[in-house]
Amino acid sequence: MSENPQLNKTYALLKEVYGPLENLSQTQWSQIERGVKVLTKEHGPHIPLESLKAMKHTYDIYHGDNDVALDFMGNK
């Protein structure tokens, strides 16, 4: 039963980092799920907000660069 409050805390942190969770795509949810699993292994159930922000920042950079590369390839 102690997992439920922690789960609620994790969702609250995710909302703080990602905004409205219902607006996330399936791809984003998959990335978040993988990232949270890794962070849980590293930090236990108390994932720091800074770690979630770093995870999102890394995701945004990767996908931003990937989109630019795809746009460039599409213009040839």
C-alpha atoms as a printed R data frame, in Angstrom:
   type eleno elety resid chain resno      x      y       z
1  ATOM     1    CA   MET     A     1  0.000  0.000   0.000
2  ATOM     2    CA   SER     A     2  2.908  2.388   0.545
3  ATOM     3    CA   GLU     A     3  3.542  2.298  -3.217
4  ATOM     4    CA   ASN     A     4  0.383  4.283  -4.043
5  ATOM     5    CA   PRO     A     5  1.502  7.552  -2.358
6  ATOM     6    CA   GLN     A     6  4.889  7.224  -4.056
7  ATOM     7    CA   LEU     A     7  3.202  6.606  -7.403
8  ATOM     8    CA   ASN     A     8  1.079  9.726  -6.874
9  ATOM     9    CA   LYS     A     9  4.232 11.687  -6.028
10 ATOM    10    CA   THR     A    10  5.936 10.433  -9.206
11 ATOM    11    CA   TYR     A    11  2.936 11.438 -11.331
12 ATOM    12    CA   ALA     A    12  2.922 14.877  -9.666
13 ATOM    13    CA   LEU     A    13  6.609 15.312 -10.507
14 ATOM    14    CA   LEU     A    14  5.996 14.167 -14.083
15 ATOM    15    CA   LYS     A    15  3.185 16.727 -14.400
16 ATOM    16    CA   GLU     A    16  5.543 19.419 -13.139
17 ATOM    17    CA   VAL     A    17  8.164 18.480 -15.738
18 ATOM    18    CA   TYR     A    18  5.995 17.508 -18.743
19 ATOM    19    CA   GLY     A    19  2.827 19.550 -18.182
20 ATOM    20    CA   PRO     A    20 -0.591 17.947 -18.727
21 ATOM    21    CA   LEU     A    21  0.090 14.219 -18.912
22 ATOM    22    CA   GLU     A    22 -2.964 13.552 -21.077
23 ATOM    23    CA   ASN     A    23 -1.283 15.507 -23.889
24 ATOM    24    CA   LEU     A    24  1.703 13.151 -24.101
25 ATOM    25    CA   SER     A    25  2.100 10.870 -27.084
26 ATOM    26    CA   GLN     A    26  2.558  7.107 -26.842
27 ATOM    27    CA   THR     A    27  6.212  7.616 -27.809
28 ATOM    28    CA   GLN     A    28  6.698 10.062 -24.937
29 ATOM    29    CA   TRP     A    29  5.008  7.679 -22.487
30 ATOM    30    CA   SER     A    30  7.276  4.847 -23.631
31 ATOM    31    CA   GLN     A    31 10.335  7.039 -23.116
32 ATOM    32    CA   ILE     A    32  9.100  8.176 -19.699
33 ATOM    33    CA   GLU     A    33  8.420  4.596 -18.618
34 ATOM    34    CA   ARG     A    34 11.929  3.482 -19.588
35 ATOM    35    CA   GLY     A    35 13.498  6.524 -17.943
36 ATOM    36    CA   VAL     A    36 11.546  6.152 -14.702
37 ATOM    37    CA   LYS     A    37 12.559  2.485 -14.473
38 ATOM    38    CA   VAL     A    38 16.229  3.449 -14.801
39 ATOM    39    CA   LEU     A    39 15.883  6.304 -12.312
40 ATOM    40    CA   THR     A    40 14.097  4.025  -9.850
41 ATOM    41    CA   LYS     A    41 16.984  1.562 -10.021
42 ATOM    42    CA   GLU     A    42 19.401  4.428  -9.392
43 ATOM    43    CA   HIS     A    43 17.496  6.412  -6.730
44 ATOM    44    CA   GLY     A    44 14.928  3.983  -5.364
45 ATOM    45    CA   PRO     A    45 11.312  5.114  -5.174
46 ATOM    46    CA   HIS     A    46 12.228  8.748  -4.413
47 ATOM    47    CA   ILE     A    47 13.253 10.080  -7.819
48 ATOM    48    CA   PRO     A    48 14.604 13.644  -7.627
49 ATOM    49    CA   LEU     A    49 12.830 16.293  -9.691
50 ATOM    50    CA   GLU     A    50 16.187 17.298 -11.188
51 ATOM    51    CA   SER     A    51 16.632 13.786 -12.589
52 ATOM    52    CA   LEU     A    52 13.235 13.920 -14.317
53 ATOM    53    CA   LYS     A    53 14.054 17.352 -15.739
54 ATOM    54    CA   ALA     A    54 17.392 16.047 -17.053
55 ATOM    55    CA   MET     A    55 15.615 13.052 -18.594
56 ATOM    56    CA   LYS     A    56 13.143 15.334 -20.407
57 ATOM    57    CA   HIS     A    57 15.917 17.685 -21.529
58 ATOM    58    CA   THR     A    58 17.870 14.776 -23.019
59 ATOM    59    CA   TYR     A    59 14.747 13.480 -24.776
60 ATOM    60    CA   ASP     A    60 13.939 16.953 -26.161
61 ATOM    61    CA   ILE     A    61 17.478 17.438 -27.487
62 ATOM    62    CA   TYR     A    62 17.608 13.988 -29.095
63 ATOM    63    CA   HIS     A    63 14.244 14.333 -30.783
64 ATOM    64    CA   GLY     A    64 14.863 17.956 -31.743
65 ATOM    65    CA   ASP     A    65 18.144 17.038 -33.453
66 ATOM    66    CA   ASN     A    66 16.570 13.960 -35.016
67 ATOM    67    CA   ASP     A    67 13.700 16.035 -36.449
68 ATOM    68    CA   VAL     A    68 16.153 18.571 -37.905
69 ATOM    69    CA   ALA     A    69 18.120 15.756 -39.547
70 ATOM    70    CA   LEU     A    70 14.937 14.261 -40.971
71 ATOM    71    CA   ASP     A    71 13.785 17.656 -42.275
72 ATOM    72    CA   PHE     A    72 17.173 18.216 -43.887
73 ATOM    73    CA   MET     A    73 17.098 14.785 -45.537
74 ATOM    74    CA   GLY     A    74 13.564 15.445 -46.785
75 ATOM    75    CA   ASN     A    75 14.620 18.673 -48.511
76 ATOM    76    CA   LYS     A    76 17.167 17.003 -50.791
